[in-house]
Amino acid sequence: MLKIVHMPNSRSTRVIVAAEELGIPYQIDLRRRSELKKPDVLAINPFGAAPAIEDGDVRMMESMAIVEYLLEKYDGQRRLSPAVGSPERPKYLQWFHYAEASLAPPMVAYLRSAGLFPALPLDEKARNAARYMLDIAVGFVDDSLEGKSYMIGEQFTAADIGIHWVLHIARMINSIDFAEMKNVATYMARVDQRPSVVKAMAIPPDYVREPPGSAVTPARVRRG
């Protein structure tokens, strides 16, 4: 059975959404931030972060790579991606990779520089630069959603799994004006209601939040 090392609100949320959408049996290994720094997780993800998965002999990190792997193995019916060679395929590939390549970096930069957490002090210059680039990145999503339900049209795809998580965190940290981004606001409300997303976003009542910067990843063990 697929085992997912998961920390609520982390990128491992994407893996749960994909598993739910595809009907893949899975079990969650719920971890707090400090618990991700243990040797069993570090053996798969040297950053001590979620996700890390085990699927038989397969061990992987990187959320969108895991999502792609799950599609290749379990989505022969193309429930979460258009067929290779279809007119929608190029746009799907663009948005699938846009989530981490273009949208996530300014969001993470804002999160780390805005003074939101005790271990991450305010850096106004870095925050303003991140906010500037995030406005461009989210604005492009907003423009592209005009007249569409999802990123490539009317089909919910794995690209939406990637995009939605970044926008979810951006919304949590108040890093973008969603009142202005009306297409994004409508899109988020739509994706938020998907049963797979509702389940993946659920945080156990006894879960104790440890903010970013509160747990240190062990240094790489040098050879020689």
N, C-alpha and C positions, 0 to 999 in steps of 0.2 A: 504493500500500500504506500501511496505517496505520503511522505512525512514533510511537513512544512514548519520550519523554525520561524516563528512569527512574533513580532512586537507590534501591538496596536498602533495605527497611524503611520507605520513605516511602509517601505516599498513592498514588504511581504503581503500587504493587503491586495496587491495586484494578482499575486499567485492564487490567493483564495478566491478572488472574483473569477479568474479563469477556470479554476477547478469546479466551482459552482456552476458556471455557465455550461461547461462541458459534461457535467455529471460524473466527474472523476472522484472515486472514493479517496478520502485523505484523512489524515490525522494532524492536529495542530500541536506543536511543541511550543507553548506560550512562554515567552521570555521577557523579563525586564531588561532595560538597557545594560545594566551591569552583568546580567546573566549571559548576555551575548558574548562576553569576553572570556568565556570558559573554553578550555581546550577542544571540546567536541565541536563547537561552532567555528573556532579559529582554524580547525583542520580543513574546513570547507570554505569559509569566508575569512581571510586573514585580517579584515578590517573589524571583525567582531561585530557584525551588523546583520540585520535581517533584510532579505531572506537568505536561508540556506535550505536546500532540499535534499532528500534522499528518495530515490525511486528505483528500487531494486539495487543494482550496482551503480546507478548514476548518482553522482553527487554534484550539485551545482550551486553557484551564487549568481548574482545579476538578475534582477527581477524580470526585465523584458526578454532576456535570453531564455529564462525559465519559461516564460509565457510562450515564446516561440517554440521551444522544445515540446511543451504540452500540446500545442496545435499540431505539430508534425506527428506526434505519436497518437493523439486521441481525437483529432478533428478531421476525420476523413470526409465528413459531410459539409465542411466549410461553413460551420456555424459562426465562426469568429474571424473569417478572412475571405476575401474574394479569391476566385481561382486564378492561378498563374496564367497570364495571357489575357485576362479580362480587362476591359477598359478601366475598371476601378482599381486595379492592382497597383499601378504606379503611385496614385494618391494615397492608397492604404500604406504602402511602404514609407512614403514621406512622413505621414503622421505617426506611424509606429515608431520611427526613429526620432521624430521631432520631440517627443515627450522627454527623453533624456538628453538629447544632443543640444536642443535649443531652449526648451521651456524650463527644465529643472535647474540648470546652472544659475540663472539670475534669481530664481526663487530661493535656492539654497544660500546664495550669497546674501540675500536680504535677511533670511532667517538668522544667519551667523553674525550679521553686523548691526542689526537693529536694536540691540540691547534688550532683547525679549527674555533672556535667561541669565541668571547670576554668573554662570561660567563663560558667557559670551558678551563682553561689554560693548557698549555702543561705539560704532565707528561711523560718524555721520557721512563722511566722504564715500566710504564703501557702500553704505546703505543707499545713499542717493543715486550712486552709479548703478547699483543693482535694481533699484526701483525704476530707473529710466529704461534699462534693458528689458525688465519684466513687463513694462507697459507695452513695449513693442511686441514682445513675444505673445502676450495674451491678446493684444489687439489684433494680431494676425489670425489667431484662433477665432476671435469674435467675428472678424470680417468673413472668414471662410465658412462659418456656420450659418450665414445668411440663407434662409430658405431651406435649411437642412435639419434633420433630427439628430444626426450623428456626424462624425468627422468626414465620412466619405459619402454620406447621403442618408438613406433610410435604414441601412443595415448597421446594427451595433457590432463593432469589431474589436479585436485586440488593441487596435490603435486607440480606441476610446478608453480602454482599461488603463493604458499608459497616461494619456492626457488627463483623464479625470482625477487621478491621484495627485498630480502636481497642482491642479487647480484647487483641489480639496485642501491641501496644505496652505496654498496661497490665501485661500479664504480664511482658514483658521488663524493665520498670523496677520490678517488685515493688510496685506501687502499690495492689494490691487483694488481699484474702485469698480466693484461688480455692479453698482448702480448704473454706471456708464456703459459697461460691457453687457448690454441687454441680451444679446444672443448667447453669450457665455452663461449668464444667469439662468436663462431658460433651459439651456443644455444641462447645467448642473442639477437643476431641479428634476429634470427627466431621468438622468443617470442615477441620481441619489435614490430614486424610488425602485430601481431594479432589485429584485429579491437577492441576487448575488451580491450586490453592493451593500445592501442593508445588513446582510449576514457578515460580510467581510469587515465592515466598519464597526461592528459591535465590540465594545470593550467590556470584559468581565467586571462585575461590580467590585471584586476584591483586588483589581489590578491597581498597583501603586505606580504612578507616573514618575519617571526619572527624566528630567529635561535634557536636551542636547548639551553636550559638554560636561555632563556629570559623571561620566565613566570613561576612563582612559584605555585606549586600545594598546595592548602590549606591543613593544617594539619588535621588529623582525629579528629573529635569531640569526646572527651572522655566522657564516661558515669559515673555518680556518683560524 
